[in-house]
Amino acid sequence: MISDKLKQVIVKELGLEDWDLQDETVATEVPGWDSLSHVRVITAVEDAFAVRFRSLEVIKLKNVGELQRLVDKKVAAK
């Protein structure tokens, strides 16, 4: 399940007032989430959770649920 914090970071970075993100949500389903904003979203998530992702980790992500699991893994490893 996607945390409220992750939802808030993504929605804020994309300039959306509210968006119902689910585990299976993919970037193409969210208004304004294109390749350029994807970089901004990932950077904002890294800053918000004080983690860093490797490029290969980000490339492998298929949906928001996978991003949440990656964040959880990184936070737990700290």
Contact map, one row per residue, 1 for C-alpha under 8 A:
111000000000000000000110000000000000000000000000000000000000000010010000000000
111101100000000000001110000000000000000000000000000000000000000110010000000000
111111100000000000000000000000000000000000000000000000000000000000010000000000
011111110000000000000000000000000000000000000000000000000000000000000000000000
001111111000000000000000000000000000000000000000000000000000000000000000000000
011111111100000000000000000000000000000000001000000000000000000000010000000000
011111111110000000001000000000000000000000000000000000000000000000000000000000
000111111111000000000000000000000000000000000000000000000000000000000000000000
000011111111100000000000000000000000000010011001000000000000000000000000000000
000001111111110000000000000000000000000010011000000000000000000000000000000000
000000111111111111100000000000000000000000000000000000000000000000000000000000
000000011111111110000000000000000000000000000000000000000000000000000000000000
000000001111111100000000000000000000000110010000000000000000000000000000000000
000000000111111100000000000000111000100010000000000000000000000000000000000000
000000000011111110000000000000000000000000000000000000000000000000000000000000
000000000011111111100000000000000000000000000000000000000000000000000000000000
000000000011001111100000000000000000000000000000000000000000000000000000000000
000000000010000111110000000000000000000000000000000000000000000000000000000000
000000000010000111111000000001000000000000000000000000000000000000000000000000
000000000000000001111100000000000000000000000000000000000000000000000000000000
010000100000000000111110100000000000000000000000000000000000000100000000000000
110000000000000000011111100000000000000000000000000000000000000110000000000000
110000000000000000001111100000000000000000000000000000000000001111000000000000
000000000000000000000111110000000000000000000000000000000000001110000000000000
000000000000000000001111111011000000000000000000000000000000001110000000000000
000000000000000000000001111111000000000000000000000000000000011100000000000000
000000000000000000000000111111001100010000000000000000000000001100000000000000
000000000000000000000000011111101100000000000000000000000000000000000000000000
000000000000000000000000111111100000000000000000000000000000000000000000000000
000000000000000000100000111111111000000000000000000000000000000000000000000000
000000000000010000000000000111111000000000000000000000000000000000000000000000
000000000000010000000000000001111100100000000000000000000000000000000000000000
000000000000010000000000001101111111110000000000000000000000000000000000000000
000000000000000000000000001100011111110000000000000000000000000000000000000000
000000000000000000000000000000001111111000000000000000000000000000000000000000
000000000000000000000000000000001111111100000000000000000000000000000000000000
000000000000010000000000000000011111111110000000000000000000000000000000000000
000000000000000000000000001000001111111111000000000000000000000000000000000000
000000000000000000000000000000000011111111100000000000000000000000000000000000
000000000000100000000000000000000001111111110000000000000000000000000000000000
000000001100110000000000000000000000111111111000000000000000000000000000000000
000000000000000000000000000000000000011111111100000000000000000000000000000000
000000000000000000000000000000000000001111111110000000000000000000000000000000
000000001100100000000000000000000000000111111111000000000000000000000000000000
000001001100000000000000000000000000000011111111100000000000000000000000000000
000000000000000000000000000000000000000001111111111110000000000000000000000000
000000000000000000000000000000000000000000111111111000000000000000000000000000
000000001000000000000000000000000000000000011111110000000000000000000000000000
000000000000000000000000000000000000000000001111111000000000000000000010001000
000000000000000000000000000000000000000000000111111100000000000000000000001000
000000000000000000000000000000000000000000000110111110000000000000000010011000
000000000000000000000000000000000000000000000100011111000000000000000000010000
000000000000000000000000000000000000000000000100001111101100000000000000000000
000000000000000000000000000000000000000000000000000111111100000000000000000000
000000000000000000000000000000000000000000000000000011111110000000000000000000
000000000000000000000000000000000000000000000000000001111111000000000000000000
000000000000000000000000000000000000000000000000000011111111100000000000000000
000000000000000000000000000000000000000000000000000011111111100000000000000000
000000000000000000000000000000000000000000000000000000111111100000000000000000
000000000000000000000000000000000000000000000000000000011111110000000000000000
000000000000000000000000000000000000000000000000000000001111111101100000000000
000000000000000000000000010000000000000000000000000000000001111101000000000000
000000000000000000000011111000000000000000000000000000000000111111100000000000
010000000000000000001111111000000000000000000000000000000000111111110000000000
110000000000000000000111100000000000000000000000000000000000001111111000000000
000000000000000000000010000000000000000000000000000000000000111111111100000000
000000000000000000000000000000000000000000000000000000000000101111111110000000
111001000000000000000000000000000000000000000000000000000000000111111111000000
000000000000000000000000000000000000000000000000000000000000000011111111100000
000000000000000000000000000000000000000000000000000000000000000001111111110000
000000000000000000000000000000000000000000000000101000000000000000111111111000
000000000000000000000000000000000000000000000000000000000000000000011111111100
000000000000000000000000000000000000000000000000000000000000000000001111111110
000000000000000000000000000000000000000000000000001100000000000000000111111111
000000000000000000000000000000000000000000000000111000000000000000000011111111
000000000000000000000000000000000000000000000000000000000000000000000001111111
000000000000000000000000000000000000000000000000000000000000000000000000111111
000000000000000000000000000000000000000000000000000000000000000000000000011111
